[in-house]
Amino acid sequence: MDIDTTIIGAGVVGLAVAAELAARGVSVIVLERHERFGQETSSHNSEVLHAGLYYPTGSLKARLCLEGNGILRQLAREGALPLKLIGKLVVGNQNETGSLEALLARATDNGVEGIRLLSRQEIRRMEPHLSSTVALFSAHTGILDSHALMRLFLTRALDHGADIAFQTEVIGVEPITGGFRLHTRGGDGSLFSLDSERVVNAAGLGSDQIAAMAGIDVDAAGYRLHPCKGDYFSTSPRCWRLVNHLIYPAPKPKSAGLGIHVTLDLTGRMRLGPDAVYVSHTQIPNARVDPCRKEAFASAVQQYLPAISVDDLEPEFCGIRPKLQGPGEPFRDFVVTDETSRGLPGWVNLIGIESPGLTAAPAIAREVARIMTGKRRTSRSGPPSPLDGGSSGNSAVQR
């Protein structure tokens, strides 16, 4: 075999897996179709460190979000990652008290710490510009720099001997004895094939298509993705000091997202979003912010932050979520699974990694490493995890 493990996709999850496996002595190469890492979902999101409030108890989303939150906070304490634990308020009116109490109960069952219901007086003291009468406070929610996180994972992967090939698109998968032959196309149109003992499909928005290339019936398996676009609007500087925390509306049943919320980045800039609109795969390359959504965004946020004006908003960017659930469908969990039972030993699918995928990325990486434990023929020595310390210098080893 040319390589032990090939990771398809250099988003935050693929890079986290590369760092984790390389630190364990696995020979790793990452294939990325774009010319840089993190060009899709990983760099077009709210950059929120989630605490794990929303996801059903026992789900992978709940468990891996909580684990990832702890890992990323530790990285921040070590000075390796820019992160601010500014906290979040989930707000509503009196009629939504029951919804917030249910959210508190779920979060508690999930093991989330630093969460409590606020009195009206506490809300006013913490956020005097809010009009909401009930709120849930999450102390372990924060904001981070997603690009810095991806650079950290990439650097640690390279430092432990991993390679990365940009502008290398996987166009075919052929199971062979002892592994897989991956057919690729370079940015210049050149064709190349690579034999790999194992493959981790971390292709994000294209992960269902990669799974299909491997011979999986994605509809029968429940792996068909339903891309969901979310727009973001930036606000004028006068709005930046209206809130001190992240502000989310109370969750709505069967909603495709968490509602249009207020986030702050590490510099203090405020943005609103995202909304949630399902799109087709063919619409993804041309996805742009719909400026006509400005009024709807302002109206939604004015329900709890009336000082926001439509004139304060300007289109910023949009992101696409790789959702497994279609419109109106119930909750779907992350797919993090070895496909030996489908006749593909050594193939690991990571599908439907939407929110809280940024927070969960290092925990997903450890989950992949656990799945692969005992399936390697050989192993070289190395530290148990790249997140337990190690070199953070740059490496010139890239392909």
PyMOL commands that set and color helices and strands:
alter all, ss='L'
color gray80, all
select helices_A, chain A and resi 12-23+41-43+60-77+94-109+120-126+146-159+204-213+218-221+237-239+281-286+291-302+310-312+340-342+357-372+386-388
alter helices_A, ss='H'
color red, helices_A
select strands_A, chain A and resi 3-8+28-31+48-49+83-84+88-92+115-118+134-138+142-144+163-165+168-176+179-186+191-201+226-235+246-249+261-264+270-273+277-278+313-323+335-338+347-351
alter strands_A, ss='S'
color yellow, strands_A
deselect
rebuild
show_as cartoon
